[in-house]
Every structure is written in structure tokens, then in C-alpha cells.
Amino acid sequence: MINVDMLEKYDLPIARYTSYPTVPYWDFSTIDEKKWKDTVIQTFQSENNEVSIYIHLPFCENLCTFCACTKRITKNHGMEDGYINAVLNEWAIYLSFLPSKPVIREIHLGGGTPTFFSPPNLLRLLNGIISSAVVAERHEFSIEVHPNFTTEEHLKQLASVGFNRISVGVQDFDPKVQHAINRHQTFEKTSEVVEWARKYNYHSVNVDLVYGLPHQTVSSVEHTISLINKINPERIAFYSYAHVPWKSKGQRHFTEADLPSARDKWQMYHTGRELLLEAGYVSIGMDHFARKDDPLFKAVTNGTLHRNFMGYTTLPGKLLIGLGASSISDSWNAFAQNEKQVEAYEEKVSQGILPLINGHLLNGEDLIIRKHILDLMCRYETTLPTSFSEPEFLDDAWRRLRNLEEDKLISISGNTVRVTPDGNQLIRNIIALIDLRFWKNQDNSNTFSKAI
């Protein structure tokens, strides 16, 4: 059982591990457009032409001040056409060098607020991509939605082109919290959007909740989860608020004095977790909970759970193509990130250039560590190598891991590390111990948010 006295020990700045290496430690000098194209082709062929596609739609009408995502705040919907044209042109660049027609397994529309775009414009975007490819028989097409900016027509039209999953942003229903984060949203409107999703046969509804927000309390977390249980979503993501005001200026709308202490934040998480388990959800990987009839739970039980920049997925694959400003692509052997600024992104694409601004070509050491991190995040265990290119790091890692074993966060048998139920609640801390690049850069205070 984790007690509050352990919080100071583990409440450290640690990455969220949507990739390894994590973005701050990428070396853009290792990759260029040609190398990126070559690694995409290589993985595309090894994956039988199958791809996942993430499309970043960065526009929002209002600023949610807790958000650290790349976004453009505007009420000018005239920007929709030009941006869609740019995304379709970027996709055309990929089609020009892929050796055969792609087979799409996943599409995820993220933001920003994807439903900022009108239903006809979303259809134009999606038809432009789908018409040039084959849709896999077993596919997952999903969208993130803000209920205040989502209509029934949005969900109806998306369902017509194969969308079957929806992720609904909620965070917290407490009015004081909503005022602090500038996100005023009623339970009734949220429930209505979920009803529309079920009407049009979206087989999985996810709700995003956040703990550790300004002015948030244990009581507000309890109240929010009690309302969410009435919606009965198949999945719930229960995230720790990432306070990174040096990166996201909107978070300067409130001060650290408005945030709960580490102890209060831990109590919010512990209370929320227990309520979700009591309601029939099962803890999945980091921050996620799913019902036993949801494919996410089934993926855990059969060992096929995977994680990429879109989060946890039931369709393991090694090629993710990110389209749109700031999107990140993953070819397994390399990462590539697009220009973050909308105009710069559109300009490069209009010239027929892949709009890369950052990236990293993984070396052999990176690939080894990446495998072990994915094993811990998705299967709760891994067997570490007996030798490594940097033996001192491996010796240090084992010493640190044994300290975690003393705290009953992991168990060790030979070279195999298994995460305990308590350790599942601090899995980022466990993963960090085998993150070579993290430990080579000991001052991470203004790089990552804290673990708790």
C-alpha cells in the first residue's frame, strides 16, 4: 500500500512516455527528409502496407487554460479550408513515395478541437484520405470532442465514413474548477453527446478526466465520477494535470498556490481510482480504465495492447503517420515532428516539402530501451538484458530497481521485472529508471511535469 510519506520520494519531474526517447532528448541532426522517407518505406513494407494516421486539428474557439497542447485560438472558421487543403497535400506527399496503396488501420482526429471544423469539411478531409487507401476490415477511427462544440450532425457524418470511437473531454464538473480552467461545460450537454455517439453505433466511448487542477478537491473528483458513472462510458482516462507554465502560457492564468498539494493530489487519484474500480472498471497501463467488455481490456488479457502518440491502442502497429501542424510521426526506427506554427506548416506543404521541424533516428540502444519501456507500460513486466553498451548504466538501473522492490512497487526474479498493483500507480517512476537519456540529463525540473 502506497502511503503519503512516499510522495516526496516519488513526486519528481518525469516524462509521460508517449515515445522513447522522449521529445526533449531527440537529436534532429540524426535525420533529414530523405532518411525519414527511407525509414517510412521500410516499415510500411514490413507492416504489409498498414498504417495508422493521426491528424492534428489545432483550432479552438476558446482557450482551456490547463491545456498544454499545440493549439490556435480563433473564431475565424475561414481558416478551415486552407488547413484542410494543406493536410490533404501533406498526405499526397506521402502517397507519392509509398510503394503501394496504404491500408489504414487507425485514424485519430486530435486537437485543439477537431469539431471546430464543420461536418462537411471534416467529411472532405476524411474522404480525401480514405479514397486514396484501403480501409482495414478491423479498424478504429476515433475523434476527440469538446461537447460544447459538437453537434449530432458531426457524429452522424463521421459514422458514415467508419468512425466508431469517441473521446469526450470533461476534466471536472465543479463550477469553480471550470472557471479556473476556462472550460464551462454541463453534465447535461456531455450526456447528450454520448447519447448521440451511441445512437450512431460508436462502439466505445471514452471520457477524459483530470486530477490536480486548480481549486480541485477530493469532493469534486467524487462528484464528477458519480456523474460519469451515469453515462457509463466503456473507457475512462484519469490523467494527472501536467503543470508546465514555462511551456504553456495559458497555465499562468492561475498560480501554484491555486493547485492542490502533492498529498491532496494523491488523495484525489487514490479516491478516483477506488471509485472507478468499484464501478467495474479495470486499471489499464498508465492512467486508463476500461470495462471488461471493451477491446482495451481484451488487448491486455491477450497481450496485444500497444502505446503510441495516440495513447493506448488495441491495434499494434509500427507505422504512425502524423498529418497537420505539430503532428508527430513514428516509423518505429525514427520519429518526425511537423512545423508547429500553422502558417509555416501550410507554406512548406504548399512547396511539396514534408514540413519537418524535429525528429530522431533511433540507434540500437534506443530500440532496446524502447522495447522494455513498452513491455512495462503494456504488459507490466520485462526481462532486462544481461549486458548493455553502457554497463555502468545497467548496474545503476538494477540498484535503483531494487530500491523500488523494497517499496513493493516491483518484484524481481532473475532479470525479470514485474510491476505490482501498487507499482502500477507509479509506473512512470519505474520506467524512468531504465530511461538512459533521462539519467544522462539529471536536471529535468523545467522539462517534465511531476509524476504525482
C-alpha positions as CSV (number, residue, x, y, z in Angstrom):
1,M,0.0,0.0,0.0
2,I,1.4,3.4,-1.0
3,N,1.3,5.9,1.8
4,V,1.6,9.6,1.7
5,D,5.0,9.6,3.2
6,M,6.3,8.1,0.0
7,L,5.0,11.0,-2.1
8,E,8.1,13.3,-1.7
9,K,10.3,10.4,-2.8
10,Y,8.4,9.8,-6.0
11,D,6.9,13.2,-6.9
12,L,9.7,14.0,-9.4
13,P,9.6,15.6,-12.9
14,I,9.2,12.6,-15.2
15,A,8.2,12.1,-18.8
16,R,4.8,10.8,-19.8
17,Y,6.4,8.3,-22.2
18,T,4.4,8.7,-25.4
19,S,7.8,7.9,-27.0
20,Y,11.3,6.7,-26.3
21,P,13.4,8.7,-26.5
22,T,11.2,11.4,-25.2
23,V,10.9,14.5,-27.3
24,P,13.3,16.7,-25.2
25,Y,16.1,14.2,-25.9
26,W,15.7,13.9,-29.7
27,D,18.6,14.7,-31.9
28,F,17.3,16.3,-35.1
29,S,20.8,16.1,-36.6
30,T,20.4,12.3,-37.0
31,I,17.6,12.6,-39.5
32,D,16.6,14.5,-42.7
33,E,13.8,14.3,-45.2
34,K,15.4,11.5,-47.2
35,K,16.3,9.4,-44.2
36,W,12.7,9.9,-42.9
37,K,11.2,8.8,-46.2
38,D,13.5,5.7,-46.3
39,T,12.5,4.5,-42.8
40,V,8.8,5.1,-43.6
41,I,9.1,2.9,-46.7
42,Q,11.0,0.2,-44.9
43,T,8.4,0.0,-42.1
44,F,5.5,0.3,-44.5
45,Q,6.7,-2.7,-46.4
46,S,7.4,-4.8,-43.2
47,E,3.9,-3.9,-41.9
48,N,2.1,-5.2,-45.1
49,N,1.3,-1.6,-46.2
50,E,-0.7,-1.0,-42.9
51,V,-0.6,2.5,-41.4
52,S,-2.2,4.4,-38.6
53,I,-2.9,8.1,-39.2
54,Y,-3.1,10.9,-36.6
55,I,-4.5,14.2,-37.8
56,H,-3.9,17.3,-35.7
57,L,-6.6,19.9,-36.0
58,P,-5.3,22.6,-33.7
59,F,-8.1,25.2,-33.7
60,C,-10.2,26.1,-30.7
61,E,-12.7,29.0,-30.2
62,N,-11.8,29.3,-26.5
63,L,-8.6,28.7,-24.5
64,C,-8.8,26.0,-21.8
65,T,-6.1,27.4,-19.6
66,F,-4.9,24.0,-18.2
67,C,-4.1,22.7,-21.7
68,A,-0.5,22.2,-22.8
69,C,-1.3,21.0,-26.3
70,T,-0.3,22.9,-29.5
71,K,-3.4,25.0,-30.4
72,R,-4.6,28.1,-32.3
73,I,-7.3,30.1,-30.5
74,T,-9.6,31.7,-33.1
75,K,-13.2,32.2,-34.0
76,N,-12.3,32.6,-37.7
77,H,-13.7,29.5,-39.4
78,G,-12.5,30.8,-42.7
79,M,-9.2,29.0,-41.8
80,E,-10.8,25.6,-42.2
81,D,-10.5,25.3,-46.0
82,G,-6.8,26.3,-46.2
83,Y,-5.8,24.0,-43.4
84,I,-7.7,21.0,-44.9
85,N,-6.1,21.6,-48.2
86,A,-2.7,21.6,-46.5
87,V,-3.3,18.3,-44.7
88,L,-4.5,16.7,-47.9
89,N,-1.4,18.0,-49.7
90,E,0.8,16.5,-47.0
91,W,-0.9,13.2,-47.4
92,A,-0.3,13.4,-51.1
93,I,3.4,13.8,-50.5
94,Y,3.4,10.5,-48.5
95,L,1.4,8.8,-51.3
96,S,3.9,10.0,-53.8
97,F,6.7,7.9,-52.3
98,L,4.9,5.0,-50.7
99,P,5.5,2.0,-53.0
100,S,1.8,0.8,-53.0
101,K,-1.7,1.8,-51.7
102,P,-1.8,2.1,-47.9
103,V,-4.1,0.0,-45.7
104,I,-5.5,2.3,-43.0
105,R,-6.0,0.6,-39.6
106,E,-6.5,3.7,-37.4
107,I,-7.4,7.3,-37.9
108,H,-7.5,9.6,-34.9
109,L,-8.6,13.2,-35.1
110,G,-7.0,15.2,-32.2
111,G,-6.6,18.8,-31.3
112,G,-7.3,21.5,-30.5
113,T,-10.9,20.9,-31.0
114,P,-11.5,18.7,-34.1
115,T,-15.2,19.6,-34.2
116,F,-14.2,23.2,-34.6
117,F,-14.4,22.1,-38.3
118,S,-17.9,21.9,-39.9
119,P,-19.2,18.4,-40.6
120,P,-18.9,18.9,-44.4
121,N,-15.3,20.0,-44.0
122,L,-14.4,17.0,-41.8
123,L,-16.0,14.8,-44.5
124,R,-14.0,16.4,-47.2
125,L,-10.8,15.9,-45.3
126,L,-11.6,12.2,-44.4
127,N,-12.9,11.3,-47.9
128,G,-9.7,12.8,-49.4
129,I,-7.6,10.4,-47.3
130,I,-9.8,7.3,-47.3
131,S,-10.4,7.4,-51.1
132,S,-6.7,7.0,-51.7
133,A,-6.3,4.0,-49.5
134,V,-7.9,0.7,-48.4
135,V,-9.6,0.7,-45.0
136,A,-8.7,-2.4,-43.0
137,E,-11.7,-4.6,-42.1
138,R,-10.7,-4.3,-38.4
139,H,-10.2,-0.6,-37.9
140,E,-10.6,2.0,-35.3
141,F,-11.5,5.6,-36.3
142,S,-11.7,7.9,-33.4
143,I,-12.1,11.6,-32.6
144,E,-11.6,13.8,-29.5
145,V,-14.6,16.1,-28.9
146,H,-15.4,19.1,-26.7
147,P,-19.2,18.7,-26.1
148,N,-19.9,22.5,-26.3
149,F,-18.7,22.5,-29.9
150,T,-20.0,19.1,-31.1
151,T,-23.3,18.6,-32.9
152,E,-25.3,15.5,-33.7
153,E,-24.5,16.1,-37.4
154,H,-20.8,15.9,-36.6
155,L,-21.1,12.4,-35.2
156,K,-23.6,11.2,-37.8
157,Q,-21.3,12.3,-40.7
158,L,-18.2,10.8,-39.1
159,A,-20.0,7.5,-38.5
160,S,-20.9,7.4,-42.2
161,V,-17.1,7.1,-43.1
162,G,-16.4,4.5,-40.5
163,F,-15.8,6.3,-37.2
164,N,-16.5,4.0,-34.3
165,R,-14.8,5.6,-31.2
166,I,-15.2,8.9,-29.5
167,S,-13.2,10.5,-26.6
168,V,-15.1,13.2,-24.7
169,G,-13.2,15.8,-22.8
170,V,-14.7,16.5,-19.3
171,Q,-11.9,17.1,-16.8
172,D,-14.1,18.1,-13.8
173,F,-17.7,19.3,-13.4
174,D,-17.1,21.6,-10.4
175,P,-18.0,25.2,-11.5
176,K,-15.1,26.7,-9.5
177,V,-12.6,24.4,-11.3
178,Q,-14.2,25.0,-14.6
179,H,-13.9,28.8,-14.1
180,A,-10.2,28.4,-13.3
181,I,-9.5,26.4,-16.4
182,N,-11.9,28.4,-18.6
183,R,-13.9,25.4,-19.6
184,H,-17.6,25.8,-18.7
185,Q,-19.4,22.5,-19.5
186,T,-22.5,20.9,-18.2
187,F,-23.2,17.3,-17.4
188,E,-26.4,17.5,-19.5
189,K,-24.5,18.6,-22.6
190,T,-21.9,16.0,-22.1
191,S,-24.5,13.3,-21.7
192,E,-26.3,14.4,-24.8
193,V,-23.1,14.0,-26.9
194,V,-22.6,10.5,-25.5
195,E,-26.2,9.6,-26.4
196,W,-25.6,10.8,-30.0
197,A,-22.5,8.6,-30.2
198,R,-24.4,5.5,-29.1
199,K,-27.3,6.4,-31.5
200,Y,-24.8,6.2,-34.4
201,N,-23.1,3.0,-33.1
202,Y,-19.8,4.2,-31.8
203,H,-18.8,1.0,-30.0
204,S,-16.5,2.7,-27.5
205,V,-16.9,5.9,-25.6
206,N,-14.0,7.3,-23.6
207,V,-14.2,10.1,-21.1
208,D,-11.1,12.2,-20.1
209,L,-10.9,13.3,-16.5
210,V,-8.0,15.2,-14.9
211,Y,-7.0,15.4,-11.3
212,G,-4.8,18.1,-9.7
213,L,-6.5,21.0,-11.4
214,P,-6.7,24.5,-9.7
215,H,-9.2,24.6,-6.8
216,Q,-10.0,21.0,-7.3
217,T,-10.8,18.9,-4.2
218,V,-11.4,15.2,-3.4
219,S,-15.1,16.1,-3.2
220,S,-15.2,17.5,-6.7
221,V,-13.5,14.4,-8.1
222,E,-16.1,12.2,-6.3
223,H,-18.9,14.3,-7.6
224,T,-17.5,14.2,-11.2
225,I,-17.1,10.4,-11.2
226,S,-20.6,9.9,-9.8
227,L,-22.0,11.8,-12.8
228,I,-19.7,10.0,-15.2
229,N,-21.0,6.7,-13.9
230,K,-24.5,7.7,-15.1
231,I,-23.1,8.0,-18.6
232,N,-21.4,4.5,-18.2
233,P,-18.6,5.0,-20.8
234,E,-16.6,2.0,-21.9
235,R,-13.3,3.7,-21.1
236,I,-12.0,6.4,-18.8
237,A,-8.7,8.2,-18.9
238,F,-7.9,9.7,-15.5
239,Y,-4.9,11.9,-16.0
240,S,-2.7,13.9,-13.7
241,Y,-2.7,17.6,-14.5
242,A,0.7,18.5,-16.1
243,H,1.7,21.9,-14.8
244,V,4.3,23.3,-17.3
245,P,3.8,27.1,-17.3
246,W,7.2,27.6,-18.9
247,K,5.8,25.7,-21.9
248,S,2.1,26.7,-21.9
249,K,1.4,30.4,-21.1
250,G,-2.3,29.7,-20.5
251,Q,-1.4,28.0,-17.3
252,R,-0.2,31.3,-15.9
253,H,-3.9,32.2,-15.6
254,F,-3.6,30.7,-12.2
255,T,-0.8,30.3,-9.7
256,E,0.8,27.3,-8.0
257,A,-1.0,28.5,-4.8
258,D,-4.3,27.5,-6.6
259,L,-3.1,24.0,-7.2
260,P,-3.6,21.1,-4.7
261,S,-0.6,19.9,-2.7
262,A,1.0,16.6,-3.7
263,R,-0.7,14.9,-0.8
264,D,-4.1,16.3,-1.8
265,K,-3.5,15.4,-5.4
266,W,-2.5,11.8,-4.5
267,Q,-5.7,11.5,-2.4
268,M,-7.7,12.7,-5.4
269,Y,-6.1,10.0,-7.6
270,H,-6.5,7.3,-4.9
271,T,-10.1,8.2,-4.3
272,G,-10.9,8.4,-8.0
273,R,-9.2,5.1,-8.7
274,E,-11.1,3.3,-6.0
275,L,-14.4,4.7,-7.2
276,L,-13.7,3.5,-10.8
277,L,-12.7,0.0,-9.6
278,E,-15.9,-0.2,-7.5
279,A,-17.8,0.8,-10.6
280,G,-16.5,-2.2,-12.6
281,Y,-13.5,-0.6,-14.4
282,V,-10.1,-2.3,-14.6
283,S,-6.9,-0.3,-14.5
284,I,-5.1,-0.5,-17.8
285,G,-1.5,0.7,-18.2
286,M,-0.9,4.3,-17.2
287,D,-3.9,6.5,-16.4
288,H,-6.5,4.3,-18.2
289,F,-9.5,2.3,-17.0
290,A,-11.8,0.1,-19.1
291,R,-14.8,-2.2,-18.7
292,K,-14.2,-5.9,-19.2
293,D,-16.2,-5.9,-22.4
294,D,-14.1,-3.2,-24.0
295,P,-11.4,-4.1,-26.6
296,L,-8.8,-2.3,-24.4
297,F,-9.3,-4.8,-21.6
298,K,-9.3,-7.7,-24.1
299,A,-6.0,-6.4,-25.6
300,V,-4.4,-6.5,-22.1
301,T,-5.5,-10.1,-21.5
302,N,-4.3,-11.4,-24.9
303,G,-1.0,-9.4,-24.8
304,T,-1.7,-7.1,-27.8
305,L,-2.0,-3.8,-26.0
306,H,0.2,-1.2,-27.7
307,R,1.0,2.5,-27.0
308,N,2.0,5.3,-29.4
309,F,1.5,9.0,-29.7
310,M,-2.3,8.5,-29.9
311,G,-2.2,6.7,-26.5
312,Y,-3.1,3.1,-25.8
313,T,-4.4,1.2,-28.8
314,T,-5.7,-2.3,-29.4
315,L,-4.2,-2.5,-32.9
316,P,-0.4,-2.8,-32.5
317,G,1.4,-1.4,-35.5
318,K,4.8,0.1,-36.2
319,L,3.9,2.9,-38.6
320,L,2.1,6.0,-37.5
321,I,1.9,8.9,-39.9
322,G,1.1,12.3,-38.3
323,L,-0.6,14.9,-40.5
324,G,-1.1,18.6,-39.7
325,A,0.8,21.2,-37.7
326,S,2.9,19.9,-34.8
327,S,1.9,16.2,-35.6
328,I,4.4,13.5,-34.7
329,S,5.0,10.5,-36.9
330,D,6.6,7.2,-35.8
331,S,8.2,4.7,-38.2
332,W,9.4,2.6,-35.2
333,N,13.0,3.3,-36.2
334,A,12.5,7.1,-36.3
335,F,10.3,10.0,-35.2
336,A,9.5,13.1,-37.1
337,Q,7.5,16.2,-36.0
338,N,5.9,18.8,-38.2
339,E,6.2,22.6,-38.0
340,K,4.1,23.8,-35.0
341,Q,3.1,27.1,-36.4
342,V,0.1,26.8,-38.8
343,E,1.3,29.2,-41.4
344,A,4.8,27.7,-41.5
345,Y,3.3,24.3,-41.9
346,E,1.0,25.3,-44.7
347,E,3.8,27.1,-46.5
348,K,6.2,24.1,-46.6
349,V,3.4,21.7,-47.7
350,S,2.4,24.1,-50.5
351,Q,6.0,23.7,-51.8
352,G,5.8,19.9,-51.8
353,I,8.1,19.7,-48.8
354,L,7.5,17.5,-45.8
355,P,7.2,20.1,-43.0
356,L,9.6,18.6,-40.6
357,I,10.9,20.7,-37.7
358,N,12.2,18.0,-35.3
359,G,12.9,14.3,-35.3
360,H,15.2,11.5,-34.2
361,L,16.7,8.4,-35.8
362,L,16.8,5.7,-33.1
363,N,20.1,3.9,-32.6
364,G,20.3,0.3,-31.4
365,E,20.4,1.3,-27.8
366,D,17.3,3.4,-28.2
367,L,15.4,0.5,-29.8
368,I,16.3,-1.9,-26.9
369,I,15.2,0.5,-24.2
370,R,12.0,1.4,-26.2
371,K,11.0,-2.3,-26.2
372,H,11.5,-2.7,-22.5
373,I,9.5,0.5,-21.7
374,L,6.6,-0.6,-23.9
375,D,6.7,-4.0,-22.2
376,L,6.3,-2.3,-18.8
377,M,3.6,0.1,-20.0
378,C,1.5,-2.5,-21.8
379,R,2.3,-5.9,-20.1
380,Y,3.6,-4.8,-16.7
381,E,6.8,-6.8,-17.0
382,T,10.0,-7.1,-18.9
383,T,13.2,-9.1,-18.9
384,L,16.2,-6.8,-19.0
385,P,19.4,-7.7,-20.9
386,T,22.4,-9.1,-19.0
387,S,24.7,-6.8,-20.9
388,F,24.5,-3.3,-22.3
389,S,26.6,-0.9,-24.3
390,E,26.9,1.2,-21.1
391,P,27.4,-1.3,-18.3
392,E,27.6,1.4,-15.6
393,F,24.0,2.5,-16.5
394,L,22.7,-1.1,-16.3
395,D,24.4,-1.6,-12.9
396,D,22.9,1.7,-11.7
397,A,19.4,0.8,-13.1
398,W,19.5,-2.5,-11.1
399,R,20.4,-0.7,-7.9
400,R,17.6,1.8,-8.4
401,L,15.1,-1.0,-9.3
402,R,16.0,-2.9,-6.1
403,N,15.1,0.2,-4.1
404,L,11.7,0.1,-5.7
405,E,11.4,-3.6,-4.9
406,E,11.9,-2.6,-1.2
407,D,8.9,-0.2,-1.6
408,K,6.9,-3.1,-3.1
409,L,6.4,-1.3,-6.4
410,I,8.0,-4.1,-8.4
411,S,9.1,-7.7,-7.9
412,I,12.4,-9.0,-9.4
413,S,13.1,-12.6,-10.4
414,G,16.4,-13.1,-12.1
415,N,16.5,-10.4,-14.8
416,T,12.7,-10.1,-15.0
417,V,11.0,-7.0,-13.5
418,R,7.2,-7.2,-12.8
419,V,5.1,-4.3,-11.8
420,T,2.9,-4.8,-8.7
421,P,-0.6,-3.4,-8.3
422,D,0.9,-0.6,-6.2
423,G,3.6,0.0,-8.8
424,N,1.0,0.4,-11.5
425,Q,0.1,3.6,-9.8
426,L,3.6,4.9,-10.2
427,I,4.6,3.2,-13.4
428,R,6.2,6.4,-14.8
429,N,8.7,6.3,-11.9
430,I,9.6,2.7,-12.7
431,I,10.0,3.3,-16.4
432,A,12.3,6.3,-15.7
433,L,14.8,4.0,-14.0
434,I,15.6,2.3,-17.4
435,D,15.5,5.6,-19.4
436,L,19.1,6.1,-20.2
437,R,18.7,9.5,-21.7
438,F,16.7,10.7,-18.7
439,W,19.5,9.7,-16.4
440,K,22.2,11.3,-18.5
441,N,20.3,14.6,-18.1
442,Q,19.7,14.9,-14.4
443,D,18.2,18.4,-14.3
444,N,14.7,17.7,-15.6
445,S,13.0,20.3,-13.4
446,N,11.9,22.6,-16.4
447,T,11.5,19.7,-18.8
448,F,8.7,17.5,-17.5
449,S,5.7,17.7,-15.2
450,K,5.8,16.0,-11.9
451,A,4.9,12.3,-11.6
452,I,2.1,12.9,-9.0
